Amino acid sequence: MILEERPDGQGAGEESGVRKGCDPLMQTQHGRLQSRRARIYQQISKELQMRTGAENLYRATSNHRVRETVALELSYVNANLQLLKEELEQLDGSVDTCRHGSEGVAAPMIPLGLKETKELDWATPLKELISGHFGEDSTSYEAEIRELEALRQAIRNPSRNEAGLELLAAYYNQLCFLDARFLTPARSLGLFFHWYDSLTGVPAQQRALAFEKGSVLFNIGALHTQIGARQDRSCAEGTSRAVEAFQRAAGAFSLLRENFSHAPSPDMSAALLCALEQLMAAQAQECVFEGLLLPVPAAPSDGPAQLRLAQEAAQVAAEYRLVHQTMAQPPVRDCMPVSWNALVCVKAEYFRSLAHYHAAVALCDGSLVAKGELPTHKQVFLQPPDFCAPQGPALPQEPEKRRRLGKAHLKRAILGQEEALRLHAVCRVLREVDLLQAVVAQALRRSLARYSELDCEDDFCEAAEAPDIQPKTHHKPEARTPCLSQVKVADIFHRLGPLSVFSAKNRWRLVGPVHVTRGENGFGFTLRGDSPVLIAAVIPGGQAAAAGLKEGDYIVSVNGQPCKWWKHTEVVAQLKGVGEAGVSLQVVSLLPGSGPPVAGDRWPALLGPGGLLRSQRERGCKTPAPARASPRPLLGWSRKAKQDKSRDSAQPCTLALPSPPESPGWP
């Protein structure tokens, strides 16, 4: 996300209609499904009314048992709302969820619902700050305030695609501008930010703008999960997009977990975020395995390829077992939906059975012996404690022994798939997911067919116990930070002036208009810097000193023309062109207690190493750096310091920028 302050007066309030990336339920669509949409709207309205009543009761009561009951009801209502909105999204046809062919059947993924929020009135606190602190006419900024409110309204229901991600990222970065311009360590906006928990539906509110930022970042990760779950994984391109989406989701949750603690919302607690991060990593690993199954091999019974698939499937099973262990621990257990836990168990059993199936196919393939590619026991199998593996190859070379061992693996595959079907049938929610049952049942039929091929009527030997498969992957998906650096965002309130001076962290006094004439030595001052131009030095006894100008003043107007955003060369050119009558200047003088002007770029470090707010040079922004501000807490949240013992302050990141050359007053 490239942040910049707009040096011109355009852009505020220009957008009209529906913003790109916003999907306001598409109420204008017509067709045969309109009546069904209307029914869903009525159900959504009913659920919202129930949630409002439950929320009021939750806040009003102090009885612990009543609060637990209401919290359970809120969780149920929130789940219904998520299902209704997903159904509406499918009716609107924004994503094609169909599968092509029986081989394209894939197990369903777990998408995360977005956090919901209430409407917010930005006008009152922003107008008070603009008129009180900045000394501007607050009514002239109504267009900018409307633009901010429209942007926040749009992010309440982003579209489930890349445009929705860009919309959320744009709003997040506008929040960063608001933080830098309007907030101080001792002052907040005075607004309550209301957000509902994504998993339980329990409301949470805080005055901290950091809570708003964290909630938006959470929704960026949640939207990535929905995009990944909706990809068509029957093709290589769709599988690749799904892997990246789940990686981005894991990266977003990792940023929140590593940089914030004591969040007011349960779904943003460290334990829940850790579980979500592990879940997204497991789903990305599953997509990697599915990608390996897509190419149709020239030799379907190729042994080395089957052994690799066996270990990849074992890796996916190990990932889901880890997720299940995390979900079983409190407080995660109290917040995670029961159906998610059941689905994770089913997938762990399913992929463990797939590992045994592919190992059996490899054992029954004669090409391993013919090519001399038999792996050692430690490379593929986990050995029982009392097993002493020989130094030579672990897989038997005799066809009959390999057939028996392969039969043992097939038996474990069949048992695992039957267990997965049993777990699927136990959960009421999963019973309605026909696709999951179809996937496991298809694998079971395939295993039974293979087992019948190996089973001999005169085989009276006791089947050997098949060892577990060693988990191993050649492609470990790592968490990736959400891509926020590709969208160019302009500061909505750029007309207030450059952040280097005109922010709530600074106090200033407006001086002028001051009339300065040209003397023998010019105007008697030296200029430096851009946007705004700084009076670096005043010659004693000169014209500027006589007019009352001082070193450190910023020029904001030349002959009645606002020049807060003028470059150094533009101000110099304007001064060169004045005649004997002189020039009329308006300046601002920083008052004691304001941060001194610096050449470095100092932005609060937010959500990640180096901060998600990049330096102005990295953002391609040409505006000067904001004034130096003392480190301050993230407004009610404890930040985990990495290089400082303090846990309640965010250490700003600094980038030194070269100062522009000084220019004397022109004679």
JOHUZI-V620270 format. One record per helix or strand. SS is the DSSP state (H for helix, E for strand). FROM is the first residue (numbers start at 1). TO is the last residue. Records with the same first field share a line. If there is no record, write none. Layout:
# JOHUZI-V620270
SS: FROM-TO + FROM-TO
This chain:
# JOHUZI-V620270
E: 2-5 + 22-22 + 117-117 + 158-158 + 184-184 + 187-187 + 193-196 + 203-206 + 261-261 + 381-382 + 468-469 + 488-491 + 508-516 + 519-519 + 522-522 + 525-528 + 533-538 + 554-558 + 561-562 + 583-590 + 601-603 + 632-632 + 634-634 + 637-638 + 650-650 + 653-655 + 663-664
H: 34-60 + 64-91 + 102-104 + 123-132 + 138-155 + 162-182 + 209-229 + 236-259 + 266-268 + 270-294 + 303-327 + 332-335 + 338-363 + 367-371 + 377-380 + 399-426 + 428-431 + 434-454 + 494-496 + 543-547 + 568-576 + 616-619
